[in-house]
């Protein structure tokens, strides 16, 4: 009598169950959480302005805020799509804790000199560029990111910053759920085909 591959079947069944559970988690828990979060962010631009927070708080994205830059200590450029480059100043604030990053405007000149001496700044709260690869963002979606203040009026010689947009905050949880369900279906199908080809002989089907 042909021996049925019990252990490999259990392993594959557990793996499929985990994939289905991850898909349900993305669909039933993470997706509603993100939708509620996006609804909050959509309302933030209309809320009263606040002082720029000392520590990152994702719930304050797109909220209008103000701060005081005692002195810009460095300037960096970050990509801004069709707008060219964002100019981001790292400011000394005189307060304890991390410095303040301010996006002071955009430019299409990759090498142009920017002169800005700081002072009172007003605008809205956004994520600061962190150079984190996309795969890291997907694998660790809850990692707190640094915030910056995007000026509503650009520094002299620069173009205005793009206004805040909910479109900049991804909501891919439905796609993640579908991917996990597809992974589960493919894994199950491949294993069933492998078992049938082996014909239930004494050799267990390969898992890899």
Backbone as a printed PyTorch tensor [residue, N CA C, xyz], in Angstrom:
tensor([[[  0.8500,  -1.1910,   0.0000],
         [  0.0000,   0.0000,   0.0000],
         [  0.8880,   1.2450,   0.0000]],

        [[  0.5540,   2.2180,  -0.8640],
         [  1.3730,   3.3960,  -1.0080],
         [  1.2870,   4.2860,   0.2360]],

        [[  2.4520,   4.7990,   0.6360],
         [  2.5160,   5.6130,   1.8510],
         [  2.2040,   7.0790,   1.5360]],

        [[  1.2910,   7.6540,   2.3090],
         [  0.9320,   9.0730,   2.1270],
         [  1.9460,   9.9340,   2.8810]],

        [[  2.4520,  11.0240,   2.2620],
         [  3.4550,  11.8890,   2.9030],
         [  2.8290,  12.7550,   4.0070]],

        [[  2.7460,  12.2170,   5.2010],
         [  2.0430,  12.9000,   6.2850],
         [  2.7710,  14.1650,   6.7310]],

        [[  4.0660,  14.0460,   7.0680],
         [  4.8180,  15.1970,   7.6080],
         [  4.8890,  16.3580,   6.6150]],

        [[  5.2740,  16.1230,   5.3550],
         [  5.2790,  17.2420,   4.4090],
         [  3.9060,  17.8790,   4.2390]],

        [[  2.8650,  17.0770,   4.2760],
         [  1.5140,  17.6080,   4.1370],
         [  1.1680,  18.5240,   5.3000]],

        [[  1.5560,  18.1300,   6.5030],
         [  1.2980,  18.9740,   7.6780],
         [  2.0530,  20.2890,   7.5710]],

        [[  3.3180,  20.2130,   7.1410],
         [  4.1390,  21.4250,   7.0050],
         [  3.5160,  22.3890,   5.9970]],

        [[  3.1220,  21.8600,   4.8440],
         [  2.5270,  22.7060,   3.8080],
         [  1.1850,  23.2660,   4.2780]],

        [[  0.3980,  22.4480,   4.9550],
         [ -0.9020,  22.9160,   5.4500],
         [ -0.7300,  24.0540,   6.4480]],

        [[  0.2750,  23.9430,   7.3240],
         [  0.5410,  25.0170,   8.2890],
         [  0.9850,  26.2890,   7.5740]],

        [[  1.8440,  26.1320,   6.5710],
         [  2.3160,  27.2990,   5.8180],
         [  1.1520,  27.9850,   5.1040]],

        [[  0.2830,  27.2140,   4.5020],
         [ -0.8880,  27.7800,   3.8190],
         [ -1.8020,  28.4830,   4.8180]],

        [[ -1.9760,  27.8690,   5.9990],
         [ -2.8270,  28.4760,   7.0180],
         [ -2.2590,  29.8160,   7.4760]],

        [[ -0.9420,  29.8760,   7.6270],
         [ -0.2990,  31.1430,   8.0320],
         [ -0.5110,  32.2110,   6.9670]],

        [[ -0.3530,  31.8480,   5.6940],
         [ -0.5570,  32.8140,   4.6070],
         [ -1.9920,  33.3310,   4.5890]],

        [[ -2.9480,  32.4340,   4.7770],
         [ -4.3570,  32.8560,   4.8000],
         [ -4.6140,  33.7750,   5.9930]],

        [[ -4.0190,  33.4450,   7.1470],
         [ -4.1920,  34.2880,   8.3340],
         [ -3.6140,  35.6840,   8.1020]],

        [[ -2.4580,  35.7540,   7.4450],
         [ -1.8600,  37.0550,   7.1460],
         [ -2.7380,  37.8540,   6.1860]],

        [[ -3.3290,  37.1790,   5.2180],
         [ -4.2330,  37.8570,   4.2940],
         [ -5.4570,  38.4080,   4.9990]],

        [[ -6.0400,  37.6060,   5.8950],
         [ -7.2040,  38.0670,   6.6620],
         [ -6.8340,  39.2270,   7.5810]],

        [[ -5.6230,  39.1730,   8.1570],
         [ -5.1730,  40.2700,   9.0290],
         [ -5.0660,  41.5710,   8.2440]],

        [[ -4.4920,  41.5030,   7.0370],
         [ -4.3900,  42.6980,   6.2020],
         [ -5.7710,  43.2080,   5.8090]],

        [[ -6.6880,  42.3020,   5.4980],
         [ -8.0030,  42.6810,   4.9950],
         [ -8.9370,  43.1680,   6.0960]],

        [[ -8.9460,  42.4900,   7.2340],
         [ -9.9440,  42.7610,   8.2740],
         [ -9.4490,  43.6820,   9.3870]],

        [[ -8.1310,  43.8090,   9.5390],
         [ -7.6030,  44.6490,  10.6180],
         [ -6.7880,  45.8220,  10.0830]],

        [[ -5.7470,  45.5390,   9.3240],
         [ -4.8670,  46.6130,   8.8640],
         [ -5.5680,  47.5750,   7.9000]],

        [[ -6.4010,  47.0650,   6.9860],
         [ -7.0730,  47.9410,   6.0260],
         [ -8.0330,  48.9180,   6.7100]],

        [[ -8.9270,  48.4610,   7.6080],
         [ -9.7880,  49.4360,   8.3030],
         [ -9.0010,  50.4420,   9.1350]],

        [[ -7.9030,  49.9830,   9.7630],
         [ -7.0750,  50.9130,  10.5320],
         [ -6.4980,  52.0000,   9.6320]],

        [[ -5.9900,  51.6110,   8.4570],
         [ -5.4000,  52.5930,   7.5520],
         [ -6.4660,  53.5420,   7.0160]],

        [[ -7.6690,  53.0430,   6.7310],
         [ -8.7290,  53.9110,   6.2300],
         [ -9.1330,  54.9470,   7.2710]],

        [[ -9.2000,  54.5320,   8.5320],
         [ -9.5150,  55.4820,   9.6060],
         [ -8.3940,  56.5060,   9.7640]],

        [[ -7.1480,  56.0520,   9.6290],
         [ -5.9990,  56.9430,   9.7270],
         [ -6.0080,  57.9660,   8.6020]],

        [[ -6.3230,  57.5310,   7.3780],
         [ -6.3710,  58.4410,   6.2420],
         [ -7.4880,  59.4680,   6.3930]],

        [[ -8.6140,  59.0480,   6.9750],
         [ -9.7070,  59.9960,   7.2090],
         [ -9.2730,  61.0790,   8.1890]],

        [[ -8.4890,  60.6910,   9.1910],
         [ -7.9660,  61.6630,  10.1470],
         [ -7.0000,  62.6270,   9.4660]],

        [[ -6.1120,  62.0870,   8.6290],
         [ -5.1480,  62.9450,   7.9350],
         [ -5.8490,  63.9130,   6.9880]],

        [[ -6.9280,  63.4570,   6.3480],
         [ -7.6590,  64.3180,   5.4180],
         [ -8.2540,  65.5230,   6.1310]],

        [[ -8.5830,  65.3700,   7.4080],
         [ -9.1680,  66.4690,   8.1710],
         [ -8.1180,  67.3750,   8.8030]],

        [[ -6.8640,  66.9110,   8.8950],
         [ -5.8220,  67.6660,   9.5920],
         [ -5.5540,  69.0610,   9.0310]],

        [[ -5.5180,  69.2600,   7.6860],
         [ -5.2280,  70.6120,   7.1880],
         [ -6.2230,  71.6670,   7.6570]],

        [[ -7.4420,  71.2660,   7.9790],
         [ -8.4520,  72.2220,   8.4180],
         [ -8.4750,  72.4480,   9.9170]],

        [[ -7.6440,  71.7410,  10.6620],
         [ -7.6070,  71.9000,  12.1070],
         [ -6.7130,  73.0740,  12.4970]],

        [[ -6.8850,  73.6070,  13.7130],
         [ -6.0640,  74.7550,  14.1450],
         [ -4.5710,  74.4270,  14.1170]],

        [[ -3.7830,  75.4510,  13.8430],
         [ -2.3270,  75.2820,  13.7960],
         [ -1.7810,  75.0080,  15.1950]],

        [[ -0.6770,  74.2690,  15.2380],
         [ -0.0320,  73.9050,  16.4990],
         [  1.4620,  74.2040,  16.4010]],

        [[  2.1380,  74.1480,  17.5300],
         [  3.5980,  74.2290,  17.5170],
         [  4.1420,  72.9150,  16.9610]],

        [[  5.2140,  72.9920,  16.1890],
         [  5.7880,  71.7790,  15.6140],
         [  6.1740,  70.8260,  16.7410]],

        [[  5.7280,  69.5640,  16.6860],
         [  5.9880,  68.6280,  17.7840],
         [  7.4660,  68.2950,  17.9360]],

        [[  7.8940,  68.1100,  19.1630],
         [  9.2940,  67.7640,  19.4300],
         [  9.6080,  66.3310,  19.0370]],

        [[  8.5880,  65.4740,  19.0700],
         [  8.8010,  64.0670,  18.7480],
         [  7.8110,  63.6360,  17.6690]],

        [[  8.1880,  62.6900,  16.8060],
         [  7.3200,  62.2740,  15.6980],
         [  5.9670,  61.7600,  16.1790]],

        [[  4.9300,  62.1600,  15.4730],
         [  3.5720,  61.7150,  15.7600],
         [  2.8360,  61.6080,  14.4280]],

        [[  2.6360,  60.3710,  13.9580],
         [  2.0200,  60.1490,  12.6540],
         [  0.6320,  60.7760,  12.5460]],

        [[ -0.0800,  60.8860,  13.6490],
         [ -1.4400,  61.4250,  13.6050],
         [ -1.4620,  62.9120,  13.2750]],

        [[ -0.2940,  63.5800,  13.3170],
         [ -0.2280,  65.0140,  13.0480],
         [  0.1800,  65.3340,  11.6090]],

        [[  0.3730,  64.3240,  10.7720],
         [  0.7250,  64.5770,   9.3750],
         [ -0.2870,  65.5130,   8.7300]],

        [[  0.2020,  66.4880,   7.9650],
         [ -0.5930,  67.4760,   7.2190],
         [ -1.2250,  68.5360,   8.1190]],

        [[ -0.9750,  68.4570,   9.4250],
         [ -1.5000,  69.4880,  10.3300],
         [ -0.6720,  70.7560,  10.1590]],

        [[ -1.3140,  71.9090,  10.1810],
         [ -0.6020,  73.1760,  10.0850],
         [  0.1620,  73.4040,  11.3880]],

        [[  1.4020,  73.9170,  11.2550],
         [  2.2560,  74.0750,  12.4270],
         [  3.2300,  75.2320,  12.2040]],

        [[  3.8730,  75.6340,  13.2910],
         [  4.8770,  76.7000,  13.2160],
         [  6.0530,  76.3460,  14.1110]],

        [[  7.1920,  76.9470,  13.8190],
         [  8.4040,  76.7150,  14.6020],
         [  9.3470,  77.8820,  14.3520]],

        [[ 10.4680,  77.8850,  15.0790],
         [ 11.4600,  78.9460,  14.8930],
         [ 12.8160,  78.3080,  14.6380]],

        [[ 13.3950,  78.6570,  13.5040],
         [ 14.7210,  78.1620,  13.1300],
         [ 15.7440,  79.2160,  13.5210]],

        [[ 16.5080,  78.9460,  14.5750],
         [ 17.5310,  79.9060,  14.9910],
         [ 18.6070,  80.0720,  13.9270]],

        [[ 18.9740,  78.9330,  13.3260],
         [ 20.0470,  78.9700,  12.3330],
         [ 20.0640,  77.6640,  11.5440]],

        [[ 20.0320,  77.7430,  10.2110],
         [ 20.1840,  76.5100,   9.4170],
         [ 21.6460,  76.0620,   9.4410]],

        [[ 21.8690,  74.8260,   9.8440],
         [ 23.2480,  74.3240,   9.9480],
         [ 23.6620,  73.5130,   8.7250]],

        [[ 22.6900,  73.0930,   7.9240],
         [ 23.0190,  72.3700,   6.6930],
         [ 21.8330,  72.4140,   5.7540]],

        [[ 22.1170,  72.1800,   4.4680],
         [ 21.0860,  72.1350,   3.4310],
         [ 21.2700,  70.8570,   2.6210]],

        [[ 20.1790,  70.1800,   2.3470],
         [ 20.2290,  68.9830,   1.5130],
         [ 19.1590,  69.0720,   0.4370]],

        [[ 19.3440,  68.2640,  -0.6070],
         [ 18.3630,  68.1890,  -1.6890],
         [ 17.7450,  66.7970,  -1.7170]],

        [[ 16.4640,  66.7670,  -2.0410],
         [ 15.7590,  65.4940,  -2.1990],
         [ 14.8800,  65.6000,  -3.4300]],

        [[ 14.6640,  64.4970,  -4.1020],
         [ 13.8640,  64.5010,  -5.3180],
         [ 12.4490,  64.9900,  -5.0790]],

        [[ 11.9200,  65.7430,  -6.0600],
         [ 10.5520,  66.2710,  -5.9610],
         [  9.7840,  66.0320,  -7.2480]],

        [[ 10.1280,  64.9790,  -7.9840],
         [  9.4190,  64.6610,  -9.2050],
         [  9.5750,  65.7470, -10.2480]],

        [[  8.4390,  66.1750, -10.8370],
         [  8.4650,  67.1930, -11.8830],
         [  8.9380,  68.5410, -11.3720]],

        [[  8.8390,  68.7630, -10.0570],
         [  9.2660,  70.0390,  -9.4750],
         [ 10.7810,  70.1510,  -9.3600]],

        [[ 11.4850,  69.0600,  -9.5770],
         [ 12.9480,  69.0900,  -9.5030],
         [ 13.4730,  68.5660,  -8.1850]],

        [[ 13.8600,  69.4920,  -7.2930],
         [ 14.4620,  69.0970,  -6.0130],
         [ 13.8200,  69.8830,  -4.8700]],

        [[ 13.6520,  69.2010,  -3.7470],
         [ 13.2290,  69.8740,  -2.5210],
         [ 14.4720,  70.3050,  -1.7630]],

        [[ 14.4630,  71.5150,  -1.2550],
         [ 15.5640,  72.0030,  -0.4410],
         [ 15.1440,  71.8840,   1.0270]],

        [[ 15.9170,  71.1100,   1.7750],
         [ 15.5730,  70.8370,   3.1730],
         [ 16.7010,  71.3320,   4.0660]],

        [[ 16.3490,  72.1910,   4.9950],
         [ 17.3150,  72.7630,   5.9270],
         [ 17.2180,  72.0590,   7.2690]],

        [[ 18.3530,  71.7360,   7.8410],
         [ 18.4110,  71.2250,   9.2060],
         [ 18.7180,  72.4150,  10.1040]],

        [[ 17.7890,  72.7070,  11.0160],
         [ 17.8770,  73.9270,  11.8150],
         [ 18.2850,  73.6590,  13.2560]],

        [[ 18.9740,  74.6330,  13.7950],
         [ 19.2290,  74.6610,  15.2360],
         [ 18.0920,  75.4370,  15.8760]],

        [[ 17.4850,  74.8340,  16.9000],
         [ 16.3260,  75.4600,  17.5470],
         [ 16.6420,  75.9780,  18.9390]],

        [[ 17.7380,  75.4960,  19.5450],
         [ 18.0900,  75.9120,  20.8930],
         [ 17.4320,  75.0800,  21.9590]],

        [[ 16.4660,  74.2440,  21.5660],
         [ 15.7720,  73.3880,  22.5190],
         [ 16.4730,  72.0450,  22.6030]],

        [[ 16.1900,  71.2960,  23.6540],
         [ 16.7550,  69.9590,  23.7880],
         [ 16.0830,  69.0190,  22.8000]],

        [[ 16.7790,  67.9630,  22.4790],
         [ 16.2130,  66.9770,  21.5730],
         [ 16.7030,  67.1850,  20.1480]],

        [[ 16.0810,  66.4750,  19.2020],
         [ 16.5420,  66.5060,  17.8190],
         [ 16.3200,  67.8720,  17.1830]],

        [[ 17.1000,  68.1730,  16.1220],
         [ 16.9510,  69.4270,  15.4090],
         [ 15.6880,  69.4350,  14.5660]],

        [[ 15.4120,  70.5820,  13.9880],
         [ 14.2170,  70.7710,  13.1740],
         [ 14.5830,  70.7440,  11.7010]],

        [[ 13.8710,  69.9390,  10.9260],
         [ 14.0560,  69.9370,   9.4800],
         [ 12.9260,  70.7450,   8.8460]],

        [[ 13.3050,  71.6150,   7.9120],
         [ 12.3340,  72.4830,   7.2440],
         [ 12.5350,  72.3960,   5.7410]],

        [[ 11.4800,  72.0610,   5.0300],
         [ 11.5240,  72.0810,   3.5670],
         [ 11.1750,  73.4990,   3.1420]],

        [[ 12.1740,  74.2330,   2.6600],
         [ 12.0040,  75.6660,   2.4380],
         [ 11.5580,  76.0070,   1.0240]],

        [[ 11.4730,  75.0390,   0.1240],
         [ 11.0130,  75.2830,  -1.2290],
         [ 11.5830,  74.2680,  -2.2010]],

        [[ 11.3240,  74.4770,  -3.4870],
         [ 11.8150,  73.5640,  -4.5200],
         [ 12.6010,  74.3400,  -5.5760]],

        [[ 13.4150,  73.6160,  -6.3110],
         [ 14.2160,  74.2170,  -7.3730],
         [ 14.4860,  73.1710,  -8.4450]],

        [[ 14.7230,  73.6460,  -9.6650],
         [ 15.1080,  72.7370, -10.7480],
         [ 16.6030,  72.7640, -10.9950]],

        [[ 17.2890,  73.5680, -10.2080],
         [ 18.7390,  73.6860, -10.3440],
         [ 19.4150,  72.7340,  -9.3500]],

        [[ 20.0810,  71.6670,  -9.8350],
         [ 20.6830,  70.6910,  -8.9140],
         [ 21.9000,  71.2110,  -8.1700]],

        [[ 22.4660,  72.3250,  -8.6310],
         [ 23.7020,  72.8260,  -8.0210],
         [ 23.5880,  74.2560,  -7.5130]],

        [[ 22.4420,  74.8720,  -7.6840],
         [ 22.2860,  76.2760,  -7.3240],
         [ 22.4700,  76.5380,  -5.8340]],

        [[ 23.0690,  77.6550,  -5.5040],
         [ 23.2990,  78.0400,  -4.1180],
         [ 22.0050,  78.5850,  -3.5170]],

        [[ 21.7160,  78.1690,  -2.3080],
         [ 20.5110,  78.6220,  -1.6070],
         [ 20.9260,  79.4010,  -0.3710]],

        [[ 20.4000,  80.6090,  -0.2420],
         [ 20.6990,  81.4390,   0.9220],
         [ 19.4230,  81.6330,   1.7270]],

        [[ 19.4390,  81.1540,   2.9540],
         [ 18.2930,  81.3020,   3.8540],
         [ 18.8250,  81.3360,   5.2740]],

        [[ 18.4040,  82.3110,   6.0430],
         [ 18.9680,  82.5070,   7.3740],
         [ 18.0680,  82.0350,   8.5110]],

        [[ 16.9640,  81.3980,   8.1780],
         [ 16.0810,  80.8900,   9.2140],
         [ 15.0770,  81.9240,   9.6730]],

        [[ 14.5770,  81.7450,  10.8990],
         [ 13.5540,  82.6250,  11.4470],
         [ 12.2630,  81.8650,  11.6940]],

        [[ 11.1710,  82.6000,  11.8450],
         [  9.8630,  81.9860,  12.0710],
         [  9.4050,  81.2900,  10.7980]],

        [[  8.9700,  80.0520,  10.9370],
         [  8.5000,  79.2840,   9.7800],
         [  7.1190,  78.7250,  10.0680]],

        [[  6.2800,  78.7510,   9.0420],
         [  4.9220,  78.2180,   9.1430],
         [  4.6460,  77.3390,   7.9390]],

        [[  3.8580,  76.3290,   8.1630],
         [  3.5280,  75.4230,   7.0760],
         [  2.7550,  74.2300,   7.5890]],

        [[  3.0870,  73.0510,   7.0880],
         [  2.3980,  71.8400,   7.5290],
         [  3.4220,  70.7380,   7.7940]],

        [[  2.9810,  69.7700,   8.5750],
         [  3.8550,  68.6700,   8.9980],
         [  3.8410,  67.5630,   7.9460]],

        [[  5.0290,  67.0550,   7.6290],
         [  5.1570,  65.9750,   6.6450],
         [  6.2930,  65.0570,   7.0670]],

        [[  6.4190,  63.9380,   6.3680],
         [  7.5470,  63.0340,   6.5980],
         [  8.8140,  63.6280,   5.9950]],

        [[  9.9130,  63.4870,   6.7040],
         [ 11.2050,  63.8740,   6.1500],
         [ 11.7410,  62.7280,   5.3000]],

        [[ 12.4350,  63.0110,   4.1980],
         [ 13.0440,  61.9290,   3.4060],
         [ 14.0240,  61.1410,   4.2690]],

        [[ 13.9850,  59.8120,   4.1600],
         [ 14.8770,  58.9980,   4.9910],
         [ 15.7330,  58.0290,   4.1810]],

        [[ 15.5300,  57.9810,   2.8710],
         [ 16.3340,  57.0860,   2.0450],
         [ 16.0530,  55.6160,   2.2970]],

        [[ 14.9610,  55.3090,   2.9860],
         [ 14.6480,  53.9140,   3.2960],
         [ 14.1320,  53.2180,   2.0460]],

        [[ 14.6800,  52.0520,   1.7030],
         [ 14.1970,  51.3470,   0.5210],
         [ 12.7620,  50.8930,   0.6850]],

        [[ 12.0670,  50.7190,  -0.4450],
         [ 10.6600,  50.3500,  -0.4190],
         [ 10.4270,  49.0500,   0.3270]],

        [[ 11.3010,  48.0520,   0.1450],
         [ 11.0910,  46.7640,   0.8070],
         [ 11.1240,  46.9160,   2.3200]],

        [[ 11.9590,  47.8210,   2.8350],
         [ 12.0210,  48.0460,   4.2730],
         [ 10.7310,  48.6790,   4.7700]],

        [[ 10.1380,  49.5770,   3.9720],
         [  8.8720,  50.1980,   4.3460],
         [  7.7670,  49.1670,   4.4100]],

        [[  7.7820,  48.2150,   3.4570],
         [  6.7570,  47.1710,   3.4370],
         [  6.9170,  46.2180,   4.6130]],

        [[  8.1640,  45.8260,   4.9100],
         [  8.4100,  44.8550,   5.9650],
         [  8.2400,  45.4600,   7.3550]],

        [[  8.4660,  46.7760,   7.4830],
         [  8.3500,  47.4260,   8.7930],
         [  7.4840,  48.6790,   8.6620]],

        [[  6.1700,  48.5110,   8.4130],
         [  5.3080,  49.6610,   8.1470],
         [  5.0690,  50.5530,   9.3500]],

        [[  5.3130,  50.0520,  10.5690],
         [  4.9970,  50.8170,  11.7700],
         [  6.2030,  51.5330,  12.3690]],

        [[  7.3370,  51.5080,  11.6790],
         [  8.5120,  52.2080,  12.1680],
         [  8.2730,  53.7130,  12.1010]],

        [[  8.5370,  54.4080,  13.2120],
         [  8.3040,  55.8450,  13.2740],
         [  9.3050,  56.5800,  12.3960]],

        [[  8.8140,  57.4470,  11.5450],
         [  9.6610,  58.2150,  10.6440],
         [  9.8190,  59.6480,  11.1470]],

        [[ 10.9500,  60.2470,  10.7950],
         [ 11.2060,  61.6270,  11.2020],
         [ 10.2500,  62.5720,  10.4850]],

        [[  9.8330,  63.6250,  11.1910],
         [  8.9370,  64.6230,  10.6300],
         [  9.7130,  65.8790,  10.2480]],

        [[  9.1140,  66.6640,   9.3670],
         [  9.6790,  67.9660,   9.0290],
         [  8.5390,  68.9470,   8.8020]],

        [[  8.8870,  70.2190,   8.7880],
         [  7.9150,  71.2750,   8.5370],
         [  8.0950,  71.7540,   7.0940]],

        [[  7.0280,  71.7130,   6.3210],
         [  7.0480,  72.1630,   4.9340],
         [  6.4980,  73.5820,   4.8820]],

        [[  7.3260,  74.5410,   4.4940],
         [  6.9320,  75.9420,   4.5260],
         [  5.8270,  76.2500,   3.5150]],

        [[  4.8180,  77.0200,   3.9810],
         [  3.7340,  77.3950,   3.0880],
         [  4.1790,  78.4500,   2.0750]],

        [[  5.1670,  79.2620,   2.4530],
         [  5.7430,  80.2410,   1.5400],
         [  7.2200,  79.9240,   1.3630]],

        [[  7.6770,  79.7760,   0.1280],
         [  9.0680,  79.3440,  -0.0800],
         [ 10.0620,  80.4360,   0.2900]],

        [[ 11.2780,  80.0240,   0.5550],
         [ 12.3710,  80.9660,   0.7880],
         [ 12.6500,  81.7180,  -0.5110]],

        [[ 13.2430,  82.9080,  -0.4150],
         [ 13.5440,  83.6950,  -1.6160],
         [ 14.3610,  82.9030,  -2.6340]],

        [[ 13.9440,  82.9910,  -3.9010],
         [ 14.6490,  82.3150,  -4.9790],
         [ 14.1960,  80.8880,  -5.2390]],

        [[ 13.2560,  80.3880,  -4.4380],
         [ 12.7730,  79.0220,  -4.6060],
         [ 11.3060,  79.0120,  -5.0170]],

        [[ 10.8690,  77.8960,  -5.5830],
         [  9.4700,  77.7280,  -5.9620],
         [  8.6750,  77.1750,  -4.7750]],

        [[  7.3270,  77.3830,  -4.7820],
         [  6.5130,  76.8930,  -3.6660],
         [  6.5390,  75.3740,  -3.5410]],

        [[  6.3620,  74.9020,  -2.3190],
         [  6.2460,  73.4660,  -2.0700],
         [  4.8690,  72.9760,  -2.4990]],

        [[  4.8000,  71.7260,  -2.9210],
         [  3.5130,  71.1370,  -3.2680],
         [  2.6650,  70.9960,  -2.0040]],

        [[  1.3680,  71.2750,  -2.0880],
         [  0.5070,  71.1570,  -0.9000],
         [  0.3950,  69.7060,  -0.4500]],

        [[  0.0110,  69.4790,   0.8010],
         [ -0.1140,  68.1000,   1.2990],
         [ -1.2030,  67.3410,   0.5540]],

        [[ -0.9830,  66.0570,   0.3610],
         [ -1.9440,  65.2280,  -0.3640],
         [ -2.0350,  63.8500,   0.2690]],

        [[ -3.2540,  63.3840,   0.4620],
         [ -3.4790,  62.0360,   0.9940],
         [ -2.9260,  60.9790,   0.0430]],

        [[ -2.8450,  61.3250,  -1.2440],
         [ -2.3350,  60.3740,  -2.2340],
         [ -0.8950,  59.9730,  -1.9330]],

        [[ -0.1920,  60.7870,  -1.1420],
         [  1.2000,  60.4720,  -0.8160],
         [  1.3100,  59.3850,   0.2510]],

        [[  0.1970,  59.0520,   0.8980],
         [  0.2000,  58.0200,   1.9470],
         [ -0.3840,  56.7400,   1.3590]],

        [[  0.4270,  55.6960,   1.1730],
         [ -0.0710,  54.4790,   0.5210],
         [ -1.0690,  53.7260,   1.3860]],

        [[ -2.0310,  53.1060,   0.7050],
         [ -2.9960,  52.2280,   1.3710],
         [ -3.0780,  50.9480,   0.5420]],

        [[ -2.1020,  50.0660,   0.7390],
         [ -1.9570,  48.8750,  -0.0960],
         [ -2.4100,  47.5870,   0.5960]],

        [[ -3.1620,  47.7000,   1.6620],
         [ -3.4720,  46.5090,   2.4520],
         [ -4.3790,  45.5260,   1.7140]],

        [[ -5.2660,  46.0270,   0.8560],
         [ -6.0800,  45.1090,   0.0640],
         [ -5.1880,  44.3190,  -0.8870]],

        [[ -4.2330,  45.0010,  -1.5090],
         [ -3.3060,  44.3130,  -2.4160],
         [ -2.4580,  43.2970,  -1.6530]],

        [[ -2.0160,  43.6670,  -0.4330],
         [ -1.2350,  42.7250,   0.3780],
         [ -2.0690,  41.4850,   0.7050]],

        [[ -3.3430,  41.7010,   1.0410],
         [ -4.2180,  40.5740,   1.3740],
         [ -4.3660,  39.6440,   0.1750]],

        [[ -4.6140,  40.2220,  -1.0020],
         [ -4.7580,  39.4100,  -2.2170],
         [ -3.4740,  38.6290,  -2.4940]],

        [[ -2.3250,  39.2680,  -2.2830],
         [ -1.0530,  38.5850,  -2.5020],
         [ -0.9000,  37.3810,  -1.5870]],

        [[ -1.2350,  37.5340,  -0.3010],
         [ -1.1250,  36.4120,   0.6280],
         [ -2.0660,  35.2750,   0.2370]],

        [[ -3.2960,  35.6100,  -0.1910],
         [ -4.2370,  34.5660,  -0.6120],
         [ -3.7210,  33.8530,  -1.8590]],

        [[ -3.1300,  34.6090,  -2.7780],
         [ -2.5660,  33.9870,  -3.9790],
         [ -1.3850,  33.0880,  -3.6370]],

        [[ -0.5320,  33.5510,  -2.7220],
         [  0.5910,  32.7140,  -2.2900],
         [  0.0830,  31.3950,  -1.7080]],

        [[ -0.9730,  31.4800,  -0.8930],
         [ -1.5360,  30.2670,  -0.2830],
         [ -2.0920,  29.3280,  -1.3490]],

        [[ -2.8090,  29.8980,  -2.3170],
         [ -3.3950,  29.0670,  -3.3710],
         [ -2.3140,  28.4100,  -4.2270]],

        [[ -1.2890,  29.1700,  -4.5670],
         [ -0.2080,  28.6240,  -5.3950],
         [  0.5480,  27.5310,  -4.6450]],

        [[  0.8390,  27.7800,  -3.3570],
         [  1.5550,  26.7760,  -2.5710],
         [  0.7540,  25.4780,  -2.4800]],

        [[ -0.5490,  25.6110,  -2.2320],
         [ -1.3990,  24.4140,  -2.1350],
         [ -1.4660,  23.6780,  -3.4740]],

        [[ -1.6150,  24.4300,  -4.5650],
         [ -1.7120,  23.8060,  -5.8910],
         [ -0.4240,  23.0790,  -6.2480]],

        [[  0.7080,  23.7240,  -5.9940],
         [  1.9920,  23.0970,  -6.3100],
         [  2.1750,  21.8020,  -5.5190]],

        [[  1.7740,  21.8290,  -4.2510],
         [  1.9520,  20.6270,  -3.4340],
         [  1.0450,  19.4900,  -3.9080]],

        [[ -0.1960,  19.8260,  -4.2460],
         [ -1.1210,  18.7950,  -4.7300],
         [ -0.5810,  18.1630,  -6.0160]],

        [[ -0.0720,  19.0150,  -6.9140],
         [  0.4890,  18.4890,  -8.1690],
         [  1.6990,  17.5960,  -7.8840]],

        [[  2.5520,  18.0270,  -6.9120],
         [  3.7290,  17.2350,  -6.5730],
         [  3.3320,  15.8760,  -6.0140]],

        [[  2.3080,  15.8430,  -5.1680],
         [  1.8550,  14.5740,  -4.5780],
         [  1.3210,  13.6450,  -5.6640]],

        [[  0.5540,  14.1980,  -6.5710],
         [ -0.0190,  13.3610,  -7.6290],
         [  1.0670,  12.8090,  -8.5500]],

        [[  2.0820,  13.6060,  -8.8240],
         [  3.1540,  13.1420,  -9.6960],
         [  3.9870,  12.0690,  -9.0220]],

        [[  4.1310,  12.2030,  -7.7050],
         [  4.8910,  11.1800,  -6.9820],
         [  4.0770,   9.8880,  -6.8790]],

        [[  2.7770,  10.0500,  -7.0460],
         [  1.9260,   8.8570,  -7.0190],
         [  1.8460,   8.2220,  -5.6690]],

        [[  2.1650,   8.9900,  -4.6040],
         [  2.0840,   8.4360,  -3.2540],
         [  3.0910,   7.3450,  -3.0000]],

        [[  4.2150,   7.3290,  -3.7490],
         [  5.2370,   6.3150,  -3.5180],
         [  5.9750,   6.6060,  -2.2300]],

        [[  6.9330,   5.8160,  -1.9240],
         [  7.6520,   5.9380,  -0.6520],
         [  8.4490,   7.2140,  -0.5210]],

        [[  8.6590,   7.9580,  -1.6340],
         [  9.4460,   9.1800,  -1.5690],
         [  8.5320,  10.3630,  -1.3180]],

        [[  8.8670,  11.1790,  -0.3450],
         [  8.0540,  12.3360,  -0.0170],
         [  8.2800,  13.4280,  -1.0560]],

        [[  7.2210,  14.2370,  -1.3730],
         [  7.3750,  15.3050,  -2.3520],
         [  8.3020,  16.3990,  -1.8310]],

        [[  9.0160,  17.0160,  -2.7600],
         [  9.9480,  18.0800,  -2.3930],
         [  9.1860,  19.3460,  -2.0440]],

        [[  9.6000,  20.0020,  -0.9660],
         [  8.9260,  21.2230,  -0.5260],
         [  9.4870,  22.4470,  -1.2010]],

        [[ 10.7500,  22.4280,  -1.6240],
         [ 11.3790,  23.6230,  -2.1720],
         [ 11.1450,  23.7320,  -3.6670]]])
